[in-house]
Amino acid sequence: MEDIFQNGNYDILGNTNMTTSEEIRKEDSLLDHMEIVIVEAEKRANSALNLREFYTVYLVETKVIDPDFRGALTRLSSLWRRYTEFELLRAYLEVSYPYIVLPPLPEKKVLYGWQKVATDTFDPDFVDRRRAGLENFLLRVASHPVLSHDEHFMGFLQQEDEWRESIKETGYLQIAESKLKALSVAVRLKKPDRRFETIKNYGIELQNNLCNLLRVRARLVEKQYGLYKLHANYGRVFSEWSAIEKEMGDGLQKSGHYLDSIAASIDTALEEEELIADQLKEWLFGASALQGVVRRREALQLVRDEAHDALVATREHKDKVQQGKTGLMSRLFGSVDTEEVRELKVHQLEQRINQSEIAVKQADEDLESFSIKAMVDIERFQHQKVIDLKETLAAYCVLQFKLARKGLQTWQHIKDCLESMP
């Protein structure tokens, strides 16, 4: 497979064994059998140790809609989950399925905000947007052909007690810590895979572009909000003016009311626009998840390269021992190994070579398996990204159309009022 991402377009060349996106979408997922919804959020307090700490919980409800489905723990369920439990679920999935571009969680605190957006994480608007984002995360996982069949994901949805303990028993924390250490080291591969290098660069560019888009949007909406609200000043002036006019009074007063409506119209529009911004943020975080898959593959390739290097070095050492080329100290002081010592060293090196060959074979298989699975899921990610971003950007355009049309109609009403004056 070559030239995976070219200007954001996904091209498949060569590998006929690769699962196509059509085949991926035909695979069964949990969402084919179950409805999942987060119906509400609730603020609670934890008063342990006399320290009052507030937190938010979310009510997750599920309903089996397929009478033949036997994979659920119960047909109906309803339980509360904290945001930290969603984080735990995602961390477990990332360790268990490192080749998958995992759906992101919604922001923990406000990013790319502006004056009208509350930064308080307990603000009702923020909590409701996070509720929608968490529901979207669950739906993404539930529609995934691999993730949705994980038993601990089902436990998260329906197992109220001991779910955390069941996750800890998987040992994912120890695995996560070791992988985190490996990923924290800057990886410089001798021969990077061109396919994954292209994907990594695309992920970086996608992240940068969405960052810039959200940053510009925040600045623009800040000015747009202020501009619309200034129309209320127009409305007040016209209303006050109407009080001193007889013939023009009625028209001026109506015009003032219309100008007030322009000022008020921006609130609803920007509330809708904030939901669109959240959808863009999802793919901003998704770009980061895409880069994460590439980094995990780079770590695997580094293990493979180190195993190959160790094998080559051991073979070279064995050849030198067989040829009687001993170490520097032996050459300086004239000591030479006896035939028995040399044979013993050769035997030990042959054992190390056998172990290294096994390690190299395993590393090659691990890397190949990871690469194939990752390519399949990256294709799924790319396909879904194109669909979603097209819809999101189109929705943004429609929202601007509606706002502009509302303004145009209002100004037309004002014009009619002024022309109707006697």
Disulfide bonds with the S-S distance in Angstrom:
none
